[in-house]
Amino acid sequence: MKRVLDRRLFLRTAASATATVITAGGAVVIAASNGAWAMTLSTFDATTARVLLVMTRHLYPHDMLGDVYYAEVVESLDKKAKADPGLAKTIREGVAGLDRATGVPWLQLSPGGQVEALKAIETSPFFQTVRGETVVGLYNNKLVWHHFGYQGSSAEFGGYLHRGFQDAGWTMQPDAEASPPSPA
């Protein structure tokens, strides 16, 4: 029986597939466990990529987001590190510092131990760089917005006043005059 993967199924599985970091032919690749997506890195080694992937999820944990969104942050950091040797050095040294902090490779720590190690370095340039890239990479990603109920910018449509800003479901119900029905 031939299985057809329609667009909806592809998008649903692509976003929820677990990511793995592999080395293939000398290249480091972050790939979905189901093969739905893959990203080739040019600067980071496999350990650095794994640490960054786990770290980004610890920084902004959202169970409803698939690893693909966090992998895109790692891919962005990889591209920036390729263009900026100082950034590459900061990330390399930061990952090495996480391993030295407890005397155990950071990836071998329990999730709670990993978070504690991150808390200990939260003022470091490494942590702040990864945190900054993660917050921008996740929350500026239009594919992530629907997971949070955000419909996107409305400025180009005249704002939210006549677009039912209370539609998100989790907001308080405003008075009728605050959100009058749209003129037909």
Protein Blocks (a to p, Z undefined) as FASTA:
>chain_A
ZZdddfklmmmmmmmpccddddeehiacdddfklpaccddfkbcfklmmmmmmmmmmmmg
cfkbcfklmmmmmmmmmmmmmmmmklmmmmmmmmmmmmmmnopafklpcfklmmmmmmmm
mmpmklmmmmmmmmmmmmmmmklmmmnopabjfklnopjklnopmlnopaccddfklmcc
ddZZ
